[in-house]
Amino acid sequence: MSTNVLLPAIDLRGGAVVRLLHGDYSAETRYGDDPLAVAEDFADQGARWVHIVDLDAARGDGPINRPAIGQVAERLGARGVKVQTGGGVRTVADARQLADLGVSRVVMGSAAVRSPELVEEVAAMVPVAVGLDHRDGRVAIDGWTQESNLDLHSALAAFPSAEAFVVTDISRDGALIGPDLVGLSAAAAVTDRPVIASGGVSTLDDISALATIPGLGGVIVGRAIYEGHFTVAEAVAVLERFS
């Protein structure tokens, strides 16, 4: 992954494009019923990666969104746009299915924290980004309902086969209150793998501030795009100035 890549987010629940506030399934905003159209619009605006989260699989309700993910990966792959997918990637079989669908990188969160050796096994088949969702530096698992025994900085050293890390400050996710610049800077400083920032981005100034962090590999943005704070094209242009 080149530096400062925008990854516009598509969160899927029941086949629809939604966003949750702080990961709360009861605090859902629906943005559309056609994830392929959304993904193609992102690609039309210059996105080279798209980040997809399968919220149903993440909650244990089954991989019902995988046909849609495969459709997006196939269509975007033909255009040279890569898809990164997380949510319910708990086994080698899950990762293999996503890789067979054309996904370029899988995101593993709770399963990785519980079984770091699983990341090694999956990474031999498809690139892995380890998702580290945290509250005040403590990594949370199981849909953010449980606190693990890992702190963020220790976790960043625990996965030598990870291609990247997706670091999410739970308190900021979907809240449009700005990213945790200090925490992300500290995280990027303790690993030689790219850190992908997730959570809180609200403005193009936020994008600019993130782009100045050494070691940052990308920025995931969801709600700010859907609610018209800025466009994918505008965010891509900002990041390109720092690449």
VMD Tcl script that draws the C-alpha trace (Angstrom):
set ca {
  {0.00 0.00 0.00}
  {1.34 3.42 -0.89}
  {1.19 6.08 1.77}
  {-1.83 8.23 2.46}
  {-4.46 6.14 0.71}
  {-8.14 6.96 1.13}
  {-10.35 3.97 1.92}
  {-13.99 5.07 1.71}
  {-16.07 2.70 3.81}
  {-19.12 0.61 2.98}
  {-20.70 -1.01 6.02}
  {-23.18 -3.71 5.06}
  {-26.14 -4.91 7.10}
  {-28.79 -7.01 5.45}
  {-27.41 -6.00 2.07}
  {-27.91 -2.28 2.77}
  {-25.27 0.41 3.17}
  {-25.40 1.69 6.75}
  {-23.31 3.35 9.44}
  {-23.39 2.71 13.16}
  {-22.61 5.17 15.93}
  {-19.87 3.82 18.24}
  {-20.58 0.36 16.82}
  {-24.10 0.33 18.27}
  {-26.45 -1.74 16.10}
  {-29.41 0.13 17.53}
  {-27.92 3.44 16.37}
  {-27.94 2.75 12.65}
  {-28.28 5.19 9.78}
  {-29.19 3.72 6.39}
  {-27.63 5.27 3.31}
  {-28.76 3.05 0.47}
  {-29.60 -0.40 -0.83}
  {-27.05 -0.79 -3.62}
  {-23.49 -1.28 -2.36}
  {-22.18 -1.89 -5.88}
  {-23.42 1.52 -7.03}
  {-21.83 3.15 -3.99}
  {-18.52 1.36 -4.61}
  {-18.47 2.29 -8.28}
  {-19.16 5.91 -7.41}
  {-16.16 5.84 -5.04}
  {-14.02 4.40 -7.83}
  {-15.32 6.99 -10.30}
  {-14.11 9.67 -7.89}
  {-10.59 8.26 -7.74}
  {-10.60 5.84 -4.80}
  {-8.02 3.09 -5.31}
  {-9.17 1.10 -2.28}
  {-12.61 0.51 -0.78}
  {-13.09 -0.72 2.80}
  {-16.08 -3.02 3.36}
  {-17.36 -4.20 6.75}
  {-19.82 -7.08 6.98}
  {-21.77 -6.08 10.09}
  {-23.98 -9.16 10.03}
  {-20.99 -11.51 9.99}
  {-19.28 -9.43 12.66}
  {-22.23 -9.96 14.98}
  {-22.37 -13.68 14.27}
  {-25.44 -13.58 12.04}
  {-23.73 -15.31 9.15}
  {-21.94 -14.22 5.96}
  {-25.11 -13.07 4.23}
  {-23.36 -10.10 2.62}
  {-20.60 -12.08 0.93}
  {-22.34 -12.29 -2.45}
  {-22.53 -8.48 -2.48}
  {-18.88 -8.24 -1.41}
  {-17.91 -10.58 -4.23}
  {-19.83 -8.51 -6.74}
  {-18.08 -5.35 -5.60}
  {-14.64 -6.98 -5.58}
  {-15.12 -8.39 -9.07}
  {-16.39 -5.14 -10.59}
  {-13.80 -2.92 -8.90}
  {-10.99 -5.39 -9.50}
  {-11.62 -5.09 -13.24}
  {-10.93 -1.38 -12.78}
  {-7.76 -1.86 -10.74}
  {-9.44 -0.84 -7.47}
  {-8.75 -3.02 -4.44}
  {-11.17 -4.13 -1.75}
  {-10.30 -4.56 1.91}
  {-12.92 -6.47 3.90}
  {-13.50 -7.15 7.57}
  {-16.29 -8.28 9.84}
  {-16.61 -11.89 10.94}
  {-13.28 -13.07 9.51}
  {-12.71 -15.69 12.20}
  {-11.29 -18.70 10.39}
  {-8.99 -19.66 7.55}
  {-12.11 -20.72 5.64}
  {-13.63 -17.24 6.03}
  {-10.48 -15.64 4.68}
  {-10.20 -18.14 1.84}
  {-13.77 -17.48 0.74}
  {-13.15 -13.73 0.68}
  {-9.88 -14.18 -1.20}
  {-11.69 -16.38 -3.74}
  {-14.25 -13.59 -4.15}
  {-11.43 -11.23 -5.17}
  {-10.84 -9.35 -1.92}
  {-7.29 -7.98 -1.83}
  {-6.89 -7.87 1.96}
  {-8.90 -9.15 4.90}
  {-9.21 -7.43 8.25}
  {-9.07 -9.66 11.31}
  {-9.98 -8.25 14.72}
  {-11.27 -10.35 17.60}
  {-10.02 -13.62 16.10}
  {-6.55 -12.17 15.69}
  {-6.41 -10.93 19.28}
  {-7.55 -14.31 20.57}
  {-5.30 -16.38 18.28}
  {-2.35 -14.45 16.86}
  {-1.15 -17.63 15.16}
  {-4.27 -17.54 13.00}
  {-3.00 -14.35 11.38}
  {0.17 -16.20 10.37}
  {-1.89 -18.93 8.73}
  {-4.23 -16.57 6.91}
  {-1.42 -14.25 5.81}
  {0.13 -17.13 3.91}
  {-2.96 -17.09 1.71}
  {-4.14 -13.46 1.56}
  {-2.74 -10.20 3.01}
  {-4.08 -9.41 6.48}
  {-4.71 -6.10 8.21}
  {-5.17 -6.59 11.93}
  {-8.02 -4.47 13.25}
  {-7.22 -2.97 16.63}
  {-10.29 -1.28 18.08}
  {-9.56 0.42 21.37}
  {-10.93 2.51 24.19}
  {-8.27 4.66 25.84}
  {-5.57 2.36 24.53}
  {-7.16 -0.93 25.61}
  {-8.05 -3.25 22.74}
  {-11.70 -4.32 22.64}
  {-13.15 -7.45 21.02}
  {-16.50 -9.11 20.29}
  {-18.14 -6.13 18.65}
  {-16.49 -3.83 21.20}
  {-18.40 -5.45 24.06}
  {-15.37 -6.94 25.82}
  {-12.01 -5.51 26.81}
  {-9.05 -7.75 25.98}
  {-5.87 -8.05 28.01}
  {-3.89 -6.26 25.30}
  {-2.94 -2.62 25.20}
  {-2.72 -1.03 21.78}
  {1.06 -0.64 21.64}
  {1.69 -4.25 22.72}
  {-0.76 -5.44 20.11}
  {1.08 -3.56 17.38}
  {4.12 -5.74 18.09}
  {2.23 -9.04 18.30}
  {1.49 -9.72 14.63}
  {4.70 -9.96 12.56}
  {2.84 -11.23 9.49}
  {0.31 -8.40 9.38}
  {0.55 -6.25 6.27}
  {-1.07 -3.29 8.04}
  {-3.04 -2.29 11.13}
  {-6.46 -0.65 11.16}
  {-6.58 1.40 14.36}
  {-10.02 2.57 15.49}
  {-10.74 4.77 18.47}
  {-14.15 3.44 19.46}
  {-15.18 6.68 21.15}
  {-14.82 8.50 17.83}
  {-16.23 5.95 15.40}
  {-19.11 7.43 13.42}
  {-19.19 10.48 15.69}
  {-17.62 13.09 13.36}
  {-15.61 14.59 16.22}
  {-12.17 14.41 14.64}
  {-9.51 11.67 14.70}
  {-7.19 10.86 17.59}
  {-4.10 12.49 16.10}
  {-1.93 12.03 19.19}
  {-2.85 8.38 19.65}
  {-2.43 7.55 15.97}
  {0.95 9.27 15.86}
  {2.10 7.23 18.85}
  {0.79 4.02 17.31}
  {2.49 4.63 13.98}
  {5.76 5.31 15.78}
  {5.93 1.85 17.37}
  {5.43 -0.30 14.26}
  {7.08 -0.53 10.87}
  {3.77 -1.57 9.28}
  {1.38 1.00 7.86}
  {-1.26 2.22 10.29}
  {-4.66 2.89 8.75}
  {-6.62 5.49 10.70}
  {-10.30 4.86 11.38}
  {-12.84 6.86 13.34}
  {-13.87 10.46 13.78}
  {-12.89 12.06 10.47}
  {-15.22 14.97 9.80}
  {-13.43 17.52 7.61}
  {-10.78 17.84 4.94}
  {-8.62 19.48 7.61}
  {-8.80 16.19 9.52}
  {-7.57 14.41 6.39}
  {-4.71 16.89 6.02}
  {-3.70 16.49 9.67}
  {-3.68 12.69 9.39}
  {-1.62 12.83 6.20}
  {1.25 14.47 8.09}
  {1.64 11.53 10.50}
  {4.78 9.52 9.67}
  {3.95 5.87 9.07}
  {0.31 6.43 8.29}
  {-0.78 4.12 5.48}
  {-4.32 5.23 4.90}
  {-7.50 6.83 6.15}
  {-10.89 5.12 6.39}
  {-13.81 7.51 6.04}
  {-17.50 6.71 6.17}
  {-20.13 8.98 7.65}
  {-18.43 12.23 6.64}
  {-18.70 11.19 2.98}
  {-22.27 9.97 3.21}
  {-23.42 13.12 4.95}
  {-21.75 15.45 2.47}
  {-18.96 16.94 4.57}
  {-16.66 16.36 1.60}
  {-16.46 14.10 -1.44}
  {-14.21 11.15 -2.10}
  {-12.59 13.13 -4.91}
  {-11.81 16.01 -2.57}
  {-10.29 13.71 0.05}
  {-8.23 11.85 -2.55}
  {-6.88 15.17 -3.82}
  {-5.85 16.21 -0.30}
  {-4.02 12.95 0.35}
  {-2.29 13.04 -3.02}
  {-0.71 16.35 -2.05}
  {1.06 14.59 0.81}
  {2.09 11.43 -1.06}
}
mol new
graphics top color blue
foreach p $ca { graphics top sphere $p radius 0.5 }
foreach p [lrange $ca 0 end-1] q [lrange $ca 1 end] { graphics top cylinder $p $q radius 0.2 }
display resetview
